[in-house]
Each structure stands twice: as C-alpha cells, then as structure tokens.
Amino acid sequence: MRNFKLTIAYDGTDFHGWQVQRNKPTVQGEIVSVLRRLTQEDTQLLGAGRTDSGVHALGQVGSFRTQSGLSALEFHRAMNALLPPTIRIVAVEETGPDFSARWSAKGKVYRYRIYRGKVVPPLLWRYVLHYPFPLDEDAMRDAAVRFVGMHDFTSFAASTGSEDDDKERNMQREIFSTELRRTEDGEELWFTVHGRSFLRYMVRKMVGTLLEVGRGKLTPADVDKLYELKDRSKSGPTVPPHGLFMVTVDHDEPFRVT
C-alpha cells in the first residue's frame, strides 16, 4: 500500500467546511470523490484539521493510501483537472508508511484578514472582514502577545452544546507565536497565529477579542483575566469565517520515497 501527502488550497466560500457531510458540498468530499474515480478504490482521506464553513486554506494537508500505480505527478495533474477550480492541489508527494496528515501534524498557522480601508474592492470582499472604524492597534498588539504560551482557552472556544461534554474537554492549548501587522499597502490588518492545535472557533474568538480591545471595550490585561474566568460570554464575539485562512501545517519529516 502506497502513502501520499497532498498540500491543498481552497476557497471555502461555497463549501460547508472541510469534513464530509451528507448532501452538502465539502472540500474533503470533493477530493475523495476524485480520488475514488482515479483509483477505483474506496479511498479514505485524512486532513490535518477541520476548517469550518466559509473558511479558506492556502496550505491544508491531506493524506491517503492506495494500491494505484499512478505517480505523484500523475495524481497532481489528474486531480487538478477533475476538481472544481475553487480547490487546487498545490503539491503531491509520495511518503513513507508512517506519515499521517492528522497524526503527524505538530502545529498549524492561521491568519485572519481585516480590511481597514473605506471601500472593500469587489475581488476581496469574500476574504476579509471589513472594519474601517478607529482601532487602537497598539493595544491590540499588546493583547495579541498575551495569547502566546500554554493557556486554558475555554473563554475563546465554542461550546459543544452539552455542559457535561464541555466539562470533560481538555481546553489547554499551546500558542507558539502571534503577529498583528498592517500589510505593506496599509489597507489590511493581519492577525497570524501559530499553535500546536486549536479549539473550534478559537481563532475567530481571539480576533473578536482583539477587536474589542481595539475599540476600548476590553484592555490587553483582560486577556489574562479571561483565562481565569473560563467564560466565553466575557470574551469578544466570534467574527465571521470568511476572513480566516489556514496558512500552513507543520509535520514531522514524511520520509520521502525516492
């Protein structure tokens, strides 16, 4: 059985997230459909992480096993020929048997884009949150740094809908680094976060909290208090999904097949 790694980019606008759902278009579902057509096998595709409906990716990673004799180059060409143009396979690589897109992942980088100009260009509106109003960006940067480290992110995550399940979840997550910066043209504010793993809606709640700091409704020091409160109602709102991108995924060396 051969093992392949896919690097995947997609526009999440028209999909109900990454994970396969019955009677709904998803990124994983589209790719699996193409793989089964190419291999004539009941191919299973693992993903490095689940992106929600409307979230985009520049470097999602998938892996699958197959007995097909197709080369990595042949898979690459055929998949891009058959997939919708909103999903692109950036790279295909044959790996050793131990590589898994999910279990070999050591970290992920996400980025949220906020458009600060008065008018959003029509080619950008699907990919940015428009916020042209005044913000204290220095205070936001101070707050962003406070996400770094190992913390209990209960205040920054969505509920499962069950109090019992919420109590049993491990809400500790490690953030390696954060950056809040203006783009070179000055029109956008990018929040980039690198962490080991993330809870559902966690990045979007972090951005909502940063915006509350920028508006003066919260202070940077309130981020530290939110860890202790473990109350999602006290943090900022969950911002819309369309400004969020999965940028890259860190993996152990996949032991390339030569």
Backbone as CSV, one residue per row, in Angstrom:
resi,resn,N_x,N_y,N_z,CA_x,CA_y,CA_z,C_x,C_y,C_z
1,MET,0.853,-1.199,0.000,0.000,0.000,0.000,0.883,1.241,0.000
2,ARG,0.636,2.152,-0.916,1.421,3.389,-1.008,0.716,4.508,-0.239
3,ASN,1.507,5.488,0.170,1.001,6.572,1.003,1.360,7.904,0.361
4,PHE,0.382,8.812,0.242,0.609,10.092,-0.421,0.199,11.258,0.478
5,LYS,0.961,12.332,0.359,0.668,13.593,1.045,0.204,14.619,0.018
6,LEU,-0.901,15.295,0.318,-1.419,16.364,-0.522,-1.293,17.700,0.203
7,THR,-0.841,18.728,-0.489,-0.933,20.101,0.002,-2.052,20.760,-0.789
8,ILE,-3.023,21.322,-0.070,-4.288,21.722,-0.688,-4.598,23.187,-0.383
9,ALA,-5.050,23.907,-1.398,-5.543,25.276,-1.232,-6.995,25.311,-1.692
10,TYR,-7.811,26.097,-1.004,-9.206,26.191,-1.441,-9.857,27.483,-0.979
11,ASP,-10.851,27.882,-1.759,-11.754,28.973,-1.410,-12.943,28.313,-0.724
12,GLY,-13.125,28.578,0.555,-14.151,27.895,1.321,-15.549,28.462,1.191
13,THR,-15.716,29.505,0.370,-16.999,30.208,0.300,-18.171,29.287,-0.006
14,ASP,-18.003,28.399,-0.964,-19.116,27.581,-1.443,-19.209,26.214,-0.769
15,PHE,-18.392,25.987,0.262,-18.360,24.676,0.900,-18.815,24.742,2.357
16,HIS,-19.397,23.643,2.808,-19.814,23.531,4.205,-18.649,22.964,5.027
17,GLY,-17.520,23.623,4.908,-16.349,23.226,5.669,-15.543,22.139,4.985
18,TRP,-14.559,21.618,5.723,-13.676,20.574,5.211,-14.337,19.199,5.249
19,GLN,-14.892,18.828,6.384,-15.298,17.445,6.642,-16.528,17.031,5.840
20,VAL,-16.492,15.777,5.360,-17.604,15.219,4.594,-18.904,15.319,5.371
21,GLN,-19.957,15.808,4.705,-21.301,15.851,5.264,-22.283,15.356,4.217
22,ARG,-23.279,14.629,4.655,-24.251,14.076,3.719,-25.049,15.187,3.042
23,ASN,-25.122,15.111,1.721,-25.925,16.028,0.895,-25.470,17.487,0.968
24,LYS,-24.229,17.709,1.398,-23.687,19.069,1.415,-22.300,19.073,0.786
25,PRO,-21.982,20.091,-0.021,-20.650,20.141,-0.634,-19.574,20.490,0.390
26,THR,-18.546,19.659,0.467,-17.418,19.915,1.363,-16.126,19.700,0.594
27,VAL,-15.051,20.265,1.097,-13.751,20.134,0.427,-13.290,18.680,0.456
28,GLN,-13.359,18.050,1.608,-12.946,16.653,1.716,-13.784,15.769,0.791
29,GLY,-15.081,16.027,0.738,-15.963,15.245,-0.105,-15.607,15.342,-1.572
30,GLU,-15.271,16.549,-2.029,-14.898,16.735,-3.437,-13.615,15.982,-3.765
31,ILE,-12.632,16.055,-2.877,-11.349,15.401,-3.143,-11.495,13.886,-3.096
32,VAL,-12.241,13.379,-2.125,-12.458,11.933,-2.024,-13.147,11.407,-3.280
33,SER,-14.127,12.144,-3.773,-14.835,11.727,-4.974,-13.880,11.578,-6.157
34,VAL,-12.955,12.522,-6.297,-11.982,12.459,-7.388,-10.996,11.315,-7.185
35,LEU,-10.527,11.128,-5.949,-9.579,10.047,-5.675,-10.199,8.683,-5.965
36,ARG,-11.444,8.504,-5.596,-12.101,7.221,-5.856,-12.278,6.989,-7.355
37,ARG,-12.501,8.046,-8.086,-12.605,7.936,-9.543,-11.264,7.543,-10.163
38,LEU,-10.188,8.090,-9.626,-8.861,7.815,-10.181,-8.323,6.447,-9.779
39,THR,-8.611,6.026,-8.554,-8.019,4.781,-8.050,-8.946,3.577,-8.167
40,GLN,-10.257,3.848,-8.348,-11.262,2.768,-8.353,-11.240,2.013,-7.019
41,GLU,-10.914,2.738,-5.954,-10.847,2.179,-4.612,-11.721,3.012,-3.672
42,ASP,-12.065,2.445,-2.533,-12.801,3.168,-1.500,-11.799,3.995,-0.693
43,THR,-11.258,5.010,-1.326,-10.161,5.790,-0.753,-10.632,6.645,0.416
44,GLN,-9.837,6.654,1.491,-10.104,7.491,2.656,-9.072,8.614,2.707
45,LEU,-9.519,9.825,2.958,-8.637,10.989,3.004,-8.614,11.573,4.411
46,LEU,-7.422,11.639,5.007,-7.255,12.303,6.297,-6.845,13.753,6.069
47,GLY,-7.335,14.640,6.921,-6.944,16.042,6.860,-6.207,16.455,8.114
48,ALA,-5.329,17.447,7.985,-4.574,17.924,9.147,-5.477,18.606,10.158
49,GLY,-6.575,19.179,9.692,-7.511,19.856,10.583,-8.801,20.140,9.849
50,ARG,-9.857,20.374,10.615,-11.169,20.673,10.031,-11.357,22.180,9.975
51,THR,-11.567,22.709,8.792,-11.934,24.118,8.678,-13.452,24.208,8.584
52,ASP,-14.009,25.247,9.181,-15.458,25.413,9.214,-15.979,25.983,7.910
53,SER,-17.274,25.979,7.777,-17.929,26.524,6.596,-17.464,27.958,6.340
54,GLY,-17.032,28.231,5.111,-16.610,29.575,4.744,-15.160,29.895,4.989
55,VAL,-14.427,29.028,5.694,-13.006,29.254,5.976,-12.170,28.755,4.797
56,HIS,-11.101,29.458,4.498,-10.255,29.156,3.345,-8.954,28.479,3.784
57,ALA,-8.199,27.986,2.796,-6.899,27.383,3.101,-5.905,27.681,1.997
58,LEU,-4.681,27.947,2.401,-3.551,28.076,1.489,-2.668,26.843,1.540
59,GLY,-2.672,26.149,2.698,-1.780,25.008,2.873,-2.348,23.927,3.760
60,GLN,-3.622,23.580,3.540,-4.173,22.407,4.209,-3.388,21.174,3.753
61,VAL,-3.321,20.162,4.585,-2.594,18.934,4.236,-3.520,17.738,4.382
62,GLY,-3.489,16.864,3.383,-4.251,15.624,3.417,-3.342,14.449,3.125
63,SER,-3.773,13.260,3.497,-3.012,12.051,3.170,-3.961,10.917,2.855
64,PHE,-3.540,10.029,1.959,-4.364,8.875,1.604,-3.465,7.711,1.197
65,ARG,-4.005,6.505,1.330,-3.295,5.283,0.961,-3.984,4.650,-0.242
66,THR,-3.185,4.038,-1.100,-3.743,3.463,-2.310,-2.841,2.366,-2.862
67,GLN,-3.424,1.466,-3.635,-2.664,0.472,-4.374,-2.475,0.892,-5.828
68,SER,-2.954,2.076,-6.163,-2.846,2.572,-7.539,-1.384,2.698,-7.970
69,GLY,-1.156,2.507,-9.242,0.185,2.655,-9.793,0.483,4.056,-10.284
70,LEU,-0.459,4.989,-10.132,-0.238,6.358,-10.578,0.897,7.009,-9.782
71,SER,1.701,7.814,-10.463,2.785,8.533,-9.796,2.237,9.780,-9.118
72,ALA,3.077,10.398,-8.288,2.675,11.654,-7.631,2.342,12.717,-8.675
73,LEU,3.144,12.793,-9.741,2.908,13.776,-10.794,1.592,13.502,-11.509
74,GLU,1.300,12.237,-11.757,0.041,11.892,-12.424,-1.157,12.207,-11.544
75,PHE,-1.055,11.928,-10.250,-2.128,12.307,-9.332,-2.316,13.822,-9.343
76,HIS,-1.226,14.553,-9.298,-1.280,16.017,-9.247,-2.030,16.568,-10.458
77,ARG,-1.641,16.132,-11.631,-2.261,16.641,-12.853,-3.728,16.229,-12.952
78,ALA,-4.013,14.961,-12.658,-5.371,14.458,-12.824,-6.331,15.085,-11.825
79,MET,-5.894,15.250,-10.592,-6.775,15.815,-9.574,-7.150,17.251,-9.898
80,ASN,-6.180,18.049,-10.315,-6.485,19.439,-10.659,-7.342,19.544,-11.909
81,ALA,-7.255,18.538,-12.778,-8.104,18.537,-13.975,-9.558,18.218,-13.624
82,LEU,-9.773,17.442,-12.572,-11.108,16.975,-12.226,-11.783,17.759,-11.101
83,LEU,-10.998,18.379,-10.234,-11.567,19.136,-9.121,-12.138,20.469,-9.598
84,PRO,-13.097,21.038,-8.861,-13.576,22.381,-9.201,-12.452,23.392,-9.025
85,PRO,-12.489,24.499,-9.738,-11.392,25.474,-9.670,-11.226,26.137,-8.313
86,THR,-12.212,25.973,-7.428,-12.105,26.535,-6.076,-11.269,25.658,-5.154
87,ILE,-10.855,24.483,-5.631,-9.946,23.605,-4.893,-8.761,23.291,-5.791
88,ARG,-7.551,23.561,-5.294,-6.338,23.263,-6.056,-5.414,22.393,-5.213
89,ILE,-4.860,21.377,-5.860,-3.823,20.575,-5.229,-2.487,21.262,-5.530
90,VAL,-1.879,21.816,-4.510,-0.640,22.577,-4.675,0.537,21.642,-4.909
91,ALA,0.531,20.506,-4.217,1.636,19.551,-4.349,1.156,18.164,-3.958
92,VAL,1.757,17.150,-4.582,1.528,15.744,-4.235,2.887,15.108,-4.005
93,GLU,3.015,14.354,-2.935,4.294,13.744,-2.576,4.046,12.343,-2.035
94,GLU,4.758,11.364,-2.566,4.660,10.024,-2.005,5.551,9.971,-0.764
95,THR,5.005,9.416,0.312,5.712,9.416,1.593,5.878,7.989,2.103
96,GLY,6.575,7.879,3.207,6.708,6.593,3.877,5.407,6.201,4.550
97,PRO,5.295,4.968,5.015,4.036,4.446,5.553,3.586,5.088,6.856
98,ASP,4.493,5.727,7.593,4.128,6.262,8.907,3.541,7.671,8.853
99,PHE,3.594,8.310,7.686,3.097,9.684,7.612,1.575,9.724,7.651
100,SER,1.041,10.654,8.448,-0.402,10.900,8.525,-0.631,12.404,8.578
101,ALA,-1.495,12.900,7.714,-1.788,14.338,7.715,-2.267,14.799,9.079
102,ARG,-3.033,13.943,9.749,-3.588,14.319,11.054,-2.618,14.046,12.192
103,TRP,-2.141,12.807,12.293,-1.390,12.407,13.478,0.068,12.848,13.448
104,SER,0.589,13.181,12.270,1.968,13.680,12.186,2.047,15.197,12.324
105,ALA,0.890,15.865,12.401,0.875,17.326,12.490,1.401,17.801,13.848
106,LYS,2.300,18.771,13.809,2.904,19.320,15.029,2.502,20.770,15.294
107,GLY,1.826,21.381,14.337,1.400,22.761,14.532,0.697,23.278,13.291
108,LYS,-0.031,24.372,13.473,-0.746,24.992,12.356,-0.609,26.507,12.450
109,VAL,-0.638,27.143,11.296,-0.633,28.603,11.219,-1.939,29.060,10.582
110,TYR,-2.653,29.942,11.285,-3.861,30.555,10.748,-3.656,32.065,10.621
111,ARG,-4.377,32.647,9.673,-4.326,34.112,9.509,-5.735,34.645,9.316
112,TYR,-6.019,35.758,10.004,-7.298,36.441,9.823,-7.038,37.819,9.247
113,ARG,-7.803,38.169,8.205,-7.591,39.423,7.477,-8.723,40.412,7.768
114,ILE,-8.340,41.617,8.185,-9.292,42.689,8.459,-8.993,43.841,7.500
115,TYR,-9.987,44.222,6.696,-9.781,45.309,5.732,-10.122,46.631,6.398
116,ARG,-9.144,47.564,6.390,-9.286,48.807,7.141,-9.675,49.992,6.263
117,GLY,-9.631,49.816,4.946,-9.990,50.918,4.052,-11.485,51.194,4.060
118,LYS,-11.869,52.311,3.451,-13.280,52.714,3.460,-14.144,51.834,2.572
119,VAL,-13.581,51.387,1.444,-14.348,50.598,0.485,-13.584,49.322,0.172
120,VAL,-14.245,48.171,0.348,-13.604,46.890,0.054,-13.640,46.640,-1.456
121,PRO,-12.495,46.396,-2.090,-12.511,46.030,-3.506,-13.379,44.796,-3.735
122,PRO,-14.141,44.746,-4.831,-15.075,43.634,-5.048,-14.413,42.270,-5.136
123,LEU,-13.113,42.225,-5.476,-12.430,40.938,-5.558,-11.909,40.465,-4.202
124,LEU,-12.087,41.288,-3.158,-11.583,40.929,-1.832,-12.680,40.622,-0.813
125,TRP,-13.897,41.023,-1.081,-14.905,41.011,-0.016,-15.193,39.611,0.526
126,ARG,-14.934,38.577,-0.256,-15.146,37.207,0.228,-14.046,36.744,1.192
127,TYR,-12.972,37.516,1.321,-11.788,37.038,2.039,-11.335,37.942,3.180
128,VAL,-12.094,38.975,3.474,-11.696,39.901,4.538,-12.922,40.322,5.351
129,LEU,-12.685,40.652,6.608,-13.691,41.313,7.429,-13.487,42.810,7.254
130,HIS,-14.542,43.525,6.894,-14.421,44.969,6.698,-14.662,45.687,8.016
131,TYR,-13.642,46.419,8.463,-13.779,47.229,9.677,-13.000,48.528,9.469
132,PRO,-13.668,49.570,8.939,-12.983,50.837,8.635,-12.961,51.831,9.789
133,PHE,-13.470,51.422,10.951,-13.622,52.355,12.076,-12.341,52.411,12.917
134,PRO,-12.210,53.437,13.769,-10.983,53.589,14.564,-10.705,52.386,15.462
135,LEU,-9.425,52.004,15.537,-8.965,50.934,16.421,-7.630,51.338,17.032
136,ASP,-7.435,51.005,18.298,-6.137,51.193,18.947,-5.299,49.955,18.635
137,GLU,-4.552,50.025,17.553,-3.816,48.851,17.100,-2.643,48.513,18.018
138,ASP,-2.078,49.483,18.680,-1.004,49.193,19.636,-1.535,48.365,20.807
139,ALA,-2.725,48.714,21.300,-3.335,47.936,22.384,-3.660,46.522,21.900
140,MET,-4.095,46.404,20.659,-4.394,45.094,20.088,-3.134,44.231,20.004
141,ARG,-2.006,44.845,19.643,-0.748,44.088,19.584,-0.321,43.625,20.971
142,ASP,-0.523,44.485,21.958,-0.225,44.111,23.345,-1.077,42.910,23.751
143,ALA,-2.357,42.951,23.388,-3.254,41.847,23.722,-2.867,40.579,22.981
144,ALA,-2.486,40.699,21.715,-2.156,39.531,20.897,-0.985,38.741,21.482
145,VAL,-0.010,39.441,22.025,1.153,38.775,22.621,0.738,37.913,23.803
146,ARG,-0.327,38.290,24.486,-0.778,37.569,25.677,-1.416,36.206,25.357
147,PHE,-1.642,35.933,24.080,-2.130,34.608,23.687,-1.012,33.569,23.657
148,VAL,0.235,34.025,23.595,1.365,33.106,23.449,1.563,32.312,24.739
149,GLY,1.846,31.012,24.594,2.086,30.146,25.744,0.997,29.092,25.879
150,MET,1.065,28.350,26.952,0.066,27.320,27.262,-0.999,27.927,28.161
151,HIS,-2.249,27.918,27.685,-3.341,28.532,28.444,-4.602,27.683,28.339
152,ASP,-5.539,27.940,29.234,-6.882,27.372,29.147,-7.719,28.329,28.295
153,PHE,-8.123,27.859,27.095,-8.806,28.727,26.140,-10.322,28.542,26.158
154,THR,-10.880,28.147,27.313,-12.330,27.977,27.428,-13.081,29.228,26.993
155,SER,-12.573,30.396,27.373,-13.245,31.660,27.042,-13.179,31.984,25.562
156,PHE,-12.369,31.245,24.811,-12.160,31.558,23.395,-12.590,30.414,22.477
157,ALA,-13.497,29.577,22.947,-13.902,28.422,22.148,-15.410,28.272,22.146
158,ALA,-15.921,27.633,21.111,-17.351,27.370,21.028,-17.731,26.237,21.966
159,SER,-18.946,26.290,22.460,-19.471,25.206,23.284,-19.835,24.017,22.404
160,THR,-19.775,22.821,22.956,-20.221,21.633,22.236,-21.744,21.534,22.215
161,GLY,-22.398,22.337,23.058,-23.845,22.245,23.202,-24.262,21.402,24.388
162,SER,-23.274,20.747,25.021,-23.544,19.913,26.191,-22.632,20.351,27.331
163,GLU,-23.223,20.699,28.463,-22.423,21.128,29.608,-21.499,20.013,30.092
164,ASP,-22.001,18.770,30.078,-21.181,17.648,30.533,-19.971,17.456,29.616
165,ASP,-20.209,17.521,28.290,-19.103,17.363,27.347,-18.106,18.507,27.483
166,ASP,-18.624,19.725,27.705,-17.733,20.882,27.866,-16.814,20.690,29.067
167,LYS,-17.349,20.136,30.158,-16.556,19.953,31.370,-15.439,18.925,31.159
168,GLU,-15.690,17.946,30.287,-14.726,16.868,30.078,-13.660,17.207,29.042
169,ARG,-13.879,18.254,28.268,-12.916,18.602,27.220,-11.632,19.178,27.814
170,ASN,-10.510,18.857,27.197,-9.243,19.488,27.556,-9.141,20.803,26.797
171,MET,-9.213,21.894,27.511,-9.226,23.218,26.885,-7.846,23.879,26.868
172,GLN,-6.836,23.156,27.313,-5.472,23.682,27.285,-4.932,23.619,25.856
173,ARG,-4.405,24.737,25.377,-3.790,24.790,24.062,-2.507,25.624,24.151
174,GLU,-1.529,25.260,23.316,-0.253,25.985,23.311,-0.139,26.822,22.038
175,ILE,0.085,28.109,22.228,0.307,29.031,21.117,1.792,29.376,21.069
176,PHE,2.409,29.129,19.921,3.852,29.365,19.772,4.170,30.845,19.516
177,SER,3.353,31.491,18.682,3.625,32.891,18.347,2.374,33.543,17.778
178,THR,2.325,34.872,17.878,1.267,35.658,17.244,1.892,36.895,16.622
179,GLU,1.225,37.427,15.616,1.669,38.680,15.000,0.448,39.440,14.514
180,LEU,0.393,40.719,14.819,-0.645,41.604,14.306,0.051,42.726,13.557
181,ARG,-0.163,42.793,12.260,0.561,43.797,11.481,-0.280,44.304,10.319
182,ARG,0.060,45.493,9.883,-0.533,46.070,8.680,0.190,45.515,7.452
183,THR,-0.542,45.323,6.382,0.088,44.930,5.125,0.844,46.121,4.543
184,GLU,1.700,45.862,3.569,2.556,46.917,3.020,1.755,48.067,2.421
185,ASP,0.583,47.758,1.851,-0.235,48.833,1.280,-1.037,49.582,2.332
186,GLY,-1.001,49.090,3.583,-1.687,49.761,4.687,-3.177,49.529,4.751
187,GLU,-3.716,48.746,3.815,-5.161,48.570,3.734,-5.695,47.459,4.634
188,GLU,-4.839,46.498,4.966,-5.313,45.361,5.743,-4.531,45.208,7.045
189,LEU,-5.220,44.640,8.042,-4.609,44.264,9.302,-4.674,42.745,9.377
190,TRP,-3.511,42.103,9.499,-3.431,40.650,9.528,-3.079,40.167,10.937
191,PHE,-3.884,39.245,11.444,-3.558,38.558,12.689,-3.144,37.142,12.323
192,THR,-1.893,36.805,12.606,-1.354,35.484,12.294,-1.003,34.787,13.595
193,VAL,-1.458,33.531,13.738,-1.235,32.790,14.974,-0.728,31.394,14.642
194,HIS,0.314,30.984,15.357,0.948,29.675,15.158,0.788,28.908,16.460
195,GLY,0.116,27.771,16.393,-0.116,26.983,17.594,-0.060,25.499,17.325
196,ARG,0.010,24.736,18.401,0.061,23.278,18.252,-1.273,22.741,17.733
197,SER,-2.383,23.204,18.307,-3.711,22.824,17.845,-4.690,23.886,18.329
198,PHE,-5.908,23.833,17.786,-6.881,24.886,18.069,-8.257,24.287,18.347
199,LEU,-8.984,24.932,19.246,-10.374,24.575,19.504,-11.271,25.194,18.437
200,ARG,-12.496,24.673,18.319,-13.408,25.206,17.316,-13.725,26.674,17.602
201,TYR,-13.646,27.492,16.577,-13.905,28.942,16.623,-12.868,29.705,17.438
202,MET,-11.817,29.034,17.878,-10.862,29.669,18.780,-10.203,30.896,18.145
203,VAL,-9.717,30.769,16.924,-9.045,31.913,16.286,-10.038,33.041,16.062
204,ARG,-11.245,32.703,15.657,-12.244,33.738,15.395,-12.663,34.457,16.679
205,LYS,-12.680,33.748,17.820,-12.964,34.395,19.110,-11.780,35.243,19.558
206,MET,-10.576,34.792,19.260,-9.394,35.587,19.583,-9.424,36.910,18.820
207,VAL,-9.770,36.847,17.541,-9.845,38.072,16.733,-10.958,38.983,17.245
208,GLY,-12.107,38.404,17.589,-13.194,39.208,18.141,-12.792,39.913,19.424
209,THR,-11.989,39.232,20.234,-11.490,39.837,21.479,-10.497,40.956,21.177
210,LEU,-9.635,40.747,20.201,-8.693,41.802,19.808,-9.435,43.047,19.318
211,LEU,-10.520,42.848,18.580,-11.299,43.992,18.116,-11.945,44.736,19.287
212,GLU,-12.393,44.001,20.288,-12.945,44.654,21.476,-11.878,45.466,22.213
213,VAL,-10.655,44.965,22.212,-9.541,45.728,22.788,-9.295,46.985,21.951
214,GLY,-9.291,46.829,20.639,-9.080,47.980,19.762,-10.139,49.045,19.903
215,ARG,-11.365,48.618,20.209,-12.476,49.560,20.402,-12.459,50.195,21.787
216,GLY,-11.648,49.671,22.701,-11.593,50.185,24.066,-12.591,49.541,25.008
217,LYS,-13.284,48.492,24.543,-14.254,47.811,25.394,-13.589,46.795,26.325
218,LEU,-12.404,46.334,25.946,-11.575,45.485,26.791,-10.166,46.066,26.814
219,THR,-9.376,45.690,27.810,-7.978,46.097,27.876,-7.104,44.888,27.550
220,PRO,-5.845,45.105,27.170,-4.951,43.963,26.945,-4.879,43.037,28.157
221,ALA,-4.872,43.602,29.353,-4.787,42.791,30.572,-6.007,41.903,30.769
222,ASP,-7.127,42.252,30.121,-8.332,41.435,30.250,-8.149,40.054,29.631
223,VAL,-7.232,39.930,28.678,-6.971,38.611,28.085,-6.529,37.635,29.164
224,ASP,-5.639,38.084,30.047,-5.173,37.227,31.144,-6.327,36.865,32.086
225,LYS,-7.220,37.798,32.322,-8.369,37.532,33.195,-9.321,36.519,32.564
226,LEU,-9.432,36.564,31.234,-10.347,35.653,30.542,-9.911,34.202,30.686
227,TYR,-8.610,33.965,30.773,-8.146,32.586,31.001,-8.686,32.059,32.334
228,GLU,-8.686,32.931,33.326,-9.135,32.527,34.661,-10.656,32.407,34.728
229,LEU,-11.370,33.288,34.023,-12.826,33.283,34.091,-13.445,32.038,33.456
230,LYS,-12.811,31.541,32.386,-13.344,30.373,31.655,-14.815,30.584,31.301
231,ASP,-15.098,31.758,30.742,-16.470,32.136,30.402,-16.464,32.764,29.006
232,ARG,-16.974,32.036,28.028,-16.932,32.508,26.640,-17.799,33.741,26.411
233,SER,-18.742,33.996,27.318,-19.600,35.167,27.157,-18.859,36.463,27.488
234,LYS,-17.702,36.361,28.144,-16.947,37.545,28.550,-15.913,37.976,27.508
235,SER,-15.604,37.098,26.557,-14.627,37.449,25.522,-15.345,38.140,24.367
236,GLY,-14.602,38.493,23.351,-15.190,39.161,22.205,-16.057,38.230,21.383
237,PRO,-16.798,38.774,20.413,-17.677,37.953,19.581,-16.876,37.051,18.634
238,THR,-17.528,36.049,18.108,-16.929,35.192,17.087,-17.062,35.897,15.749
239,VAL,-15.945,36.327,15.174,-16.001,37.063,13.913,-16.383,36.115,12.773
240,PRO,-16.853,36.640,11.646,-17.282,35.798,10.523,-16.145,34.927,9.986
241,PRO,-16.489,33.789,9.367,-15.456,32.846,8.932,-14.681,33.270,7.696
242,HIS,-15.247,34.151,6.863,-14.651,34.372,5.545,-13.314,35.114,5.573
243,GLY,-12.933,35.691,6.716,-11.629,36.338,6.808,-10.517,35.411,7.257
244,LEU,-10.846,34.138,7.517,-9.880,33.210,8.121,-9.286,32.261,7.082
245,PHE,-7.967,32.063,7.184,-7.233,31.166,6.297,-6.369,30.215,7.116
246,MET,-6.381,28.926,6.767,-5.357,28.009,7.243,-4.160,28.206,6.310
247,VAL,-3.038,28.657,6.856,-1.898,29.028,6.027,-0.966,27.847,5.779
248,THR,-0.500,27.220,6.841,0.405,26.082,6.717,0.166,25.110,7.875
249,VAL,0.689,23.899,7.678,0.664,22.876,8.721,2.085,22.355,8.901
250,ASP,2.543,22.273,10.157,3.865,21.710,10.459,3.729,20.196,10.612
251,HIS,4.639,19.444,9.979,4.632,17.992,10.102,6.025,17.468,10.389
252,ASP,6.036,16.284,10.988,7.302,15.550,11.044,7.743,15.265,9.619
253,GLU,9.035,15.043,9.436,9.554,14.702,8.125,8.815,13.476,7.583
254,PRO,8.205,13.582,6.389,7.370,12.477,5.903,8.137,11.305,5.294
255,PHE,9.463,11.291,5.413,10.257,10.170,4.895,9.937,9.906,3.419
256,ARG,10.365,10.858,2.620,10.060,10.821,1.186,10.518,9.522,0.522
257,VAL,9.719,9.067,-0.400,10.071,7.895,-1.198,10.808,8.368,-2.435
258,THR,11.986,7.815,-2.687,12.766,8.251,-3.840,12.598,7.271,-4.987
